[in-house]
Amino acid sequence: MSINKLLIIGFVWPEPTSSAAGTRMIQLVDLFLSRNYEITFACAATKSDFSYDFTDKNVAEQVIKLNDESFNHFIKNLNPDAVLFDRFMVEEQYGWRVQQECPNALRILDTEDLHFLRNARQQSEKKQEVLDLFSDTTKREIASILRCDVSLIISEVEMAILKEQFKIDASLLYYLPFLEKEITAENIDNWISFDERADFIFIGNFLHEPNWNTLQVLKTKIWPLLRKKLPNASMNIYGAYATQKVLQLENKHEKFVIKGRALNAQETIAKHRILLAPIQFGAGVKGKFIDAMQVGTPTVTTSIGAEAMKGTLEWNGFIEDDLEVFVDKAVELYANKALWTNAQQNGSKIINERYSWGLFANDFMLRVDELFSTLINHRQANFFGQILNHHTAQSTKYMSLWIEEKNKK
């Protein structure tokens, strides 16, 4: 039996200690490795001190260039069976080159979350206007989805938007949430107890605009009310890439403390009694809540924060959009051990029934196998995709070639 070759083209080198997007990418790598794929991870971005070390995973790394024909030589020589694009911007940049050199390679898009949805919500919140999904970003992202053979969608809400509002054929979409280890009785026994924990935590990569906005809401609207009700508690803020504007929000006198990057998000969250995240806009599924549930830390968030995460199950804490009620619920959860313990149990149920690796891994890989065997018919059925590949590939191609020529001068 021949080994399938997968090329992953990264938007950045994954940083699982910095963002949920990094964690998601490593989960996908592990999934394909579990099926004995030979994986090459290629990226044009510069590595950071926190970029994932693939050495132990037997994944080849390849530095590539933007708008450079060297990529064509690289991929033609590699000749992968499948190519996974990390976000639509990467597909825009490299998709036509993949199509030109390896037309028979299965093209997979990992959307991470729908960028057009997150951006539209951000604009709606900022301008206090009605949500408008019909932007240029929407056109670009949906065109990318149509050009690919299958797109991975992390949220059921996003699946519904694509199918119902934009009429994307279900055969082009695949719901694949975070792939988590099940929470066992042994895990639960090892959780830090209610009485051994104290204080509130928020965590998030501050390059991500929804996290910066959430921090501002915590500072200006939540904490002034909450600290009056719980004067002995601290609000501890963790996150990668905390810039000066983040650091200057610290006020130790008010017990609002900026801690910076957490080397291990789950271990850090596990020491705190409650995770607070009054998220006002965003998309996808929030990795901070997955981490909190994994270590038995209840959370209080908004309906946008919890979107698509719990299904019909009970949340591991409270979902509240009224910020004054949000504060009251945080106080109640912080002080009531029985309520807090019940919230923990809700969290483990959400992980085990909605995010367990075993629920999704095998079915997804069967879908990939099916696409390999039916690729010609699958593409013929996606005629709009063929049109977009024909026209967009040409326009993107000549823009890229123009840049390539310009760079030679």
Secondary structure, DSSP 8 states (H G I E B T S, - for coil): ----EEEEEESS---TTT-HHHHHHHHHHHHHHTTT-EEEEEE-S---TTS---GGGT-EEEE--TT-THHHHHHHHH--SEEEEESHHHHHHHHHHHHHH-TTSEEEEE-SS-HHHHHHHHHHHHHT------SHHHHHHHHHHHHSSEEEES-HHHHHIIIIIS---GGGEEE----B----HHHHHTS--TTT--SEEEE--TTSHHHHHHHHHIIIIIHHHHHHH-TT--EEEE-SS--HHHHTT-BGGGTEEEEE--SSHHHHHHTSSEEEE---S--S--HHHHHHHHTT--EEE-HHHHTTTSTTS--SEEE--SHHHHHHHHHHHHH-HHHHHHHHHHHHHHHHHHSBHHHHHHHHHHHHHHHHHTHHHHHHH-HHHHHHHHHHHHHHHHHHHHHHHHHH-
